[in-house]
């Protein structure tokens, strides 16, 4: 909704108002088959478009750039705007999964139905034609099945947020992020298909939230000057454009809070 602030909440229970509203919007966007739909947006990350930036690498570029956090912020923002283009009864915002405290896939992303309808958060049917072959099936998960990885702890999060250096926090959050992808397993453990699993966005909203919290503590713009005008394709925005979440119309809150928090004092 134009002119309003969207508050991204912790993932609630499957029958919470916020999850039912979000699931309704996700059902609508998953039913769209053109470039406004979830299939097209999911395909921007890995196959078939390969726009994502990970560990300073992008398949479409010969350059190296530390834009993992800004690119994924732009990506989530694109999905959130697309969801709201379809929303007639007030703004919706992406929920975040606090895997440092909730040590399992949230129920809202595991149950078969939400609001009496098939859940759009549990899985999504992929329809991809790739050089290596076709993928025509629902997304899959194997949470906790990899014996060599665990979900990041609150101590891991606290250690990352305490580092005041931009390059260090970017690397630290990306490492925590990687662990969650591998822990969830299945399609989330493969960049090719990860963007099609709805839980991808709850996971990345948590990563973005941690950057947001780090910015409150250490400053909005602490990035190298030569990164600020870096264009985050395919979204036609720059790193500078996505530094302040308030300018994008959203902040992070906790579903347990009775009201949205006051705007934090962010240090420029």
N, C-alpha and C positions, 0 to 999 in steps of 0.2 A: 504494500500500500504506500503510495507516494507520500512523502513527508512524515512517515512514522518510523520509529526505531524498532527494528526486529531484535528480539532477545533470544539467543540460542541457549536452550536449556539442556541440562543433563538428561540423558535418555530416561524417560519415565516408564511406568508399567504399561502393558499393552492396552489397558482400558483407561489410561489417563487422557484427559482432554487434548493435551499437546500432541501425544502420539497418534491419537485417532485423527486429528486434524492433519497432521503431517502425512500419515498413511493415505488419507483420502487424496491429498495432492499428489503423492507419489503414484497412486493408482492411475490418476488422470495422465500424468506425464509418461508413464510406461505404456499407455495405450496409443500414444502418438507415434506414427511411423516415419515422419519426416525429420528434418534437422532440429526441430524443437523438442523432440522426444528424448526419453531416457536412453534409448539404444544409441542414438547419435552422440549424446553427451558422454555416455560411458566410453564410447569408442575414441574419444579425444585423448584419453590418458594413454592407453596402450594400443592394441589393435582396434581398428585398422589405421588410425591416424598418427599415433606415436608422437604426440606433442609434449609429453611429460618430461620434466627435468628431475633427474636423480643423481646424486653424487657428482654434481657439476657436469652431467652428461645428458645429451639429447640426441636422439637418432636422426633428427632433421638438421642438425647443425654440426659444423666442424669446430665450433668454439667451445670453450669450457666456461661455465659461469655458476656461481654459488647462488642459485635462485630457486632452490627446492621449496623454501617456505613461501616466497612471494608467488611463485607459479601456482602452487596448490591453493593458496588463498584466492587467487583469481579464478581458479577452477571451481572451487566451492561456491564462490560468489555468483558465477555464471549459472550453476545449477539452481541456486536459491532464487535468483531473478526469474529463471525459467519457470520454477514452481509457482512463483507469485503471479506470473502472467496468466496462470490458469486458475488462480484462487479468487473467488468472488466474495468470500465472507471473512475478510481480515487477513493480515499477513501471516505467512508461515515461515519458520526458521529451521535450519538444520539442527537436530539434536546432537549432543556429543556424548561419546562413550568413554567414561573415565576408567580405562583399563588398569590404572594404577591402584584403584580401590575396588572396582567391580571385576572380579577375576574370572569372568566367564562371559560368553556371548550374552548380551542382555536379552531378557525374555521377549522384549518388543521386537527383536530381530530373529527370534527363534520360533515363536508360535505360528501355527498354520493360519489362524484367522485373527483379524482385528476389526472390531465393529461389525461382526457378523459377516464379513467378506474375506475372501482369500487375501492373505497378507502380502503386500508388495515389498515388505522389508525382509522377508525370509530368503527370497531368491528371485532371480530374473532369468527369463529364457533368452539365451544368446542365439544369434543368427548371423554367423560370420563366415565369409569365404576368404581364406588366407592361402598364400602360396604353399603352405604346409598341409592344407586340407581344410575342410569345413568343420565348424563348431555349431551344432544345432542341439542345444540341451540347456537345462537349467544350471545356474551356478551352483557350486558345491563348496562345502566347508569341511574341515577336519580339525576342529578346535582342540588344542592341547595334545595332539597325537605325535608331534615331533618331540622326541625326548631331549633334544639338544637346545631347546629354546624355551624361555618362560616369558610371561608378560612383565613389562617393566614395573618396578615397585615405586611407591611414593618416595622412597629414598633416592631412587634414580632420577625422578622428576625434580626433587629438591636440589640435587647436585647440579643438574643442568641449568635450572633457573638461577642458581647462585653465581654463574659465570657471566661476567659483564662483557665479554668479548663477542662481537657479532659472529665471526667465523666459527668460534667454538660452540656457541649455542646452536647455530645452524647444523653443524656436524652432529652435535649431541642429540638434538631432536630427531634428526634423520636416522640415527642409529636406533633410538627407541622405537621410532616408526617402523623400521625394518623388522624388529623383533615381533611386533604385533602382527604384521602381515604373515610372517612365517608361522607364528603361533596359531592364527586362525586357519591357515593351511588351505588346501584346495585351490580354488581360483584366486583367492586373495594372495597366495604365495607366488603368483605368476603375474608379472607386469602386463603380459599380453591380455589377461582377462580380468584383472583386479577391479577395474573401474565399473564392471558390470554388476558386481555384488553390492547390494544396497548398504551393507555394513561398512564398505569402504569410506562412505561419506561421514558416518558417525565417528569412525576412527580418525579420519583426517580433520574433522571438526575439533577433536580433542587436541591434535597436534597444533592446529591453528590457535586454539585457546591457550595452549602453553606459550606460544609465541606472543600472544596478546598479553598474557600475564607478565612475561619477561619484559615486554615493552613498557608496561606500567612501572616496572621497577627500574629499568635501565634507560628508557627513552624510546620514542617512536622511530626516529631516524638516526640509527647508529651504523648504517651500512656504508661501504665504500662509495665515494661520490661517483665512480665510474659505473656503478650498477644502477643508479637511480633512474636513468633514462632507457634502461634495457627493456625492450618490448616483450611482453609475455604472450607470445602467439599461442593460440589463435584469437585471443580475447581483445586485441587492440587496446590494451592498457599497458602502462609501464610499471616498473617496480615502485616508483614514486607514488603512483596512483593508488596502490593498495596498502600503503604503510599504516594508515589510520583507519581502523575498522569503523569508527564513527562516521567518517566521510563516505563509507560504503553503506551506511544505514543499519549496522548491526553491532551488538555487544554480546558478551557472554554473561549468563546468569545461572543460578542453580534452581532447579525445579522445587527444591524444598523451601526456597525463600518465598514469603507471602507476596512480595512486590518486587518488581525489577529494581536493581541497584541504581543508585545515583551514578551519573557519569564520572568515571575516575579522572583524576588529574594526571594526564599523560605529559611527560616531559619532552619537549621538542628537541 
